[in-house]
Amino acid sequence: MDNILWTVKEACVMILENYIRKLSKENRIERFDKKISRNLEIAGVLKALEPTPAIFEKVKESEFRVAGNLFCTKEQIADYFGIKTEDIIPTLTKAIENRSPPEATKDAPCQEVIRDDVNLDDIPILVHNEMDGGPYISAGVVVASDPEFGQNLDFHRAMQIGKDRMVTRVVRGRDFHKFLERNGEVDVAYCIGNTPEILIAAATSVETGVDELEIANALRPIMVTKAKTVDLMIPADSEFVLEGRVFLEEKADEGPFIDLTETVDVIRQEPIFEVKKITHRKTAIWQGLLPGRSEHKVLMGMPREPTVFRKVAERGVDVLDVNITPGGASWLHIAIKIRKRNEDDGIKALEGAFGGHRSAKHVWVYDDDIDIYNEQDREWALATRFQGDEDMLIKDREPGSSLDPSAEPGTKLTTKIGFDVTKPLVVKGKSFDRAEFPKMDPSKFRSD
Ligand SMILES: Cc1cc2nc3c(=O)[nH]c(=O)nc-3n(C[C@H](O)[C@H](O)[C@H](O)COP(=O)(O)O)c2cc1C
């Protein structure tokens, strides 16, 4: 965090469009100037280019531009903050621990244009796939509030079902679902077109009652403003804001839509979102995000890594790094690197990790000589350092992730397995270490 030296004034101008301009200047974004449809075409091009960012200047059905693939990798996110990828976990941890309230402004970019007649057809909500139930907001950060807990930030996808109506997926147990259960109907602002401090803060899971806008502000100073029709403080720099109300008991079919595991989610009865006002920047850019693909994955998994890290450290284990791996849908699998000091450190780390991320199904703990970002290295460690009867932790029929197709339908019950892949502190037989070859410079042995 120390190397992030933005002032509030500079922060205010880091709207998404300015970031896209910066990418453009550095030739790091693909620009498309021919007409393209929001129906399938934009999603198809984003998929073909992934992880390269893209901006679509002329959308057939809308006056607005669309951008996507902006934050598909940890490298892109680290680049945005001007830090190294290995500094992401400490930076996030620091922001979660040192939250700070953002400054408020009456002069918010997101309210440069206020549309009194709501027509969702005016904005380029993407249809991502043939089988989708309709056009979907997939990068929508939802601001909601509860009389006791105050404000909360979450992601909730929303499918358009009318000119001013959407149906939104609210996973049971999320803070927003708690708010709906307590109040029946909840005023909301769906903010679309955000930079990573807002996106990452919205995806963190902290105690109910923590306003994640304070985490965003600790990541990089932001401004907030009062929404026009609902009593909420919203990010001032979002490209679009859809204000309205979500009703717990008014429901409609939601889906099909691709979820994080890249499989097609079932159709469920989910709450209706009635849109009452749309505000946006004058030159607003719609933010597309491919469901189940790398941007969805990185935003989902990465913000959980600091929580897992902290929970493992709380067990007294010297934890060095945590990787919620992309192969495990960036949600179900965790690889942890520790400096082992006690024989039971591996098992303690596993218990800590399952406590820090309740959706995790398989967790591996490795020694500090293993590269937890390298699948071959990880497999080598499993092959040479693990015994199933001694080093495995099995948690039978625990509540898991609603995203896992193999979890019991309805209950989410699943069997969780932890693998202690660390080598013993006292070695009795063969060595567990990779033998070193002599280090030689081949050029020394050529005459030319
Ligand atoms: C791109 C993206 C899309 C998401 N879509 C949904 C969604 O449609 N419904 C949902 O309940 N959670 C969704 N999530 C997950 C939650 O927003 C996220 O886990 C959040 O941290 C929950 O916060 P809470 O602990 O405050 O409830 C999504 C996350 C991301 C990154």
The ligand as an SDF file (V2000), in Angstrom:
LIG
                    3D

 31 33  0  0  0  0  0  0  0  0999 V2000
  -18.3290  -10.9540  -11.0360 C   0  0  0  0  0  0  0  0  0  0  0  0
  -19.0570  -11.4630   -9.8310 C   0  0  0  0  0  0  0  0  0  0  0  0
  -20.3930  -11.8340   -9.9370 C   0  0  0  0  0  0  0  0  0  0  0  0
  -21.1020  -12.2870   -8.8300 C   0  0  0  0  0  0  0  0  0  0  0  0
  -22.4240  -12.5710   -8.9420 N   0  0  0  0  0  0  0  0  0  0  0  0
  -23.1560  -12.9000   -7.8410 C   0  0  0  0  0  0  0  0  0  0  0  0
  -24.5730  -13.0800   -7.9340 C   0  0  0  0  0  0  0  0  0  0  0  0
  -25.1610  -12.9820   -9.0010 O   0  0  0  0  0  0  0  0  0  0  0  0
  -25.2360  -13.3650   -6.7960 N   0  0  0  0  0  0  0  0  0  0  0  0
  -24.6260  -13.4850   -5.5830 C   0  0  0  0  0  0  0  0  0  0  0  0
  -25.3000  -13.6940   -4.5860 O   0  0  0  0  0  0  0  0  0  0  0  0
  -23.2760  -13.3500   -5.4720 N   0  0  0  0  0  0  0  0  0  0  0  0
  -22.5350  -13.0430   -6.5790 C   0  0  0  0  0  0  0  0  0  0  0  0
  -21.1720  -12.8570   -6.4740 N   0  0  0  0  0  0  0  0  0  0  0  0
  -20.4960  -13.1270   -5.1980 C   0  0  0  0  0  0  0  0  0  0  0  0
  -20.6730  -12.0480   -4.1520 C   0  0  0  0  0  0  0  0  0  0  0  0
  -20.9030  -10.7730   -4.6320 O   0  0  0  0  0  0  0  0  0  0  0  0
  -19.4280  -11.9970   -3.2780 C   0  0  0  0  0  0  0  0  0  0  0  0
  -19.1560  -13.2700   -2.8080 O   0  0  0  0  0  0  0  0  0  0  0  0
  -19.5280  -11.0610   -2.1120 C   0  0  0  0  0  0  0  0  0  0  0  0
  -18.2910  -11.0410   -1.5040 O   0  0  0  0  0  0  0  0  0  0  0  0
  -20.5150  -11.4280   -1.0560 C   0  0  0  0  0  0  0  0  0  0  0  0
  -20.4160  -10.4090   -0.1110 O   0  0  0  0  0  0  0  0  0  0  0  0
  -21.0870  -10.4830    1.3490 P   0  0  0  0  0  0  0  0  0  0  0  0
  -20.1780  -11.3360    2.1550 O   0  0  0  0  0  0  0  0  0  0  0  0
  -21.0980   -9.0460    1.7350 O   0  0  0  0  0  0  0  0  0  0  0  0
  -22.4450  -11.0610    1.2110 O   0  0  0  0  0  0  0  0  0  0  0  0
  -20.4400  -12.4220   -7.5830 C   0  0  0  0  0  0  0  0  0  0  0  0
  -19.0980  -12.0610   -7.4760 C   0  0  0  0  0  0  0  0  0  0  0  0
  -18.4130  -11.6030   -8.5800 C   0  0  0  0  0  0  0  0  0  0  0  0
  -16.9810  -11.2080   -8.4270 C   0  0  0  0  0  0  0  0  0  0  0  0
  1  2  1  0
  2  3  1  0
  2 30  2  0
  3  4  2  0
  4  5  1  0
  4 28  1  0
  5  6  2  0
  6  7  1  0
  6 13  1  0
  7  8  2  0
  7  9  1  0
  9 10  1  0
 10 11  2  0
 10 12  1  0
 12 13  2  0
 13 14  1  0
 14 15  1  0
 14 28  1  0
 15 16  1  0
 16 17  1  0
 16 18  1  0
 18 19  1  0
 18 20  1  0
 20 21  1  0
 20 22  1  0
 22 23  1  0
 23 24  1  0
 24 25  2  0
 24 26  1  0
 24 27  1  0
 28 29  2  0
 29 30  1  0
 30 31  1  0
M  END
$$$$
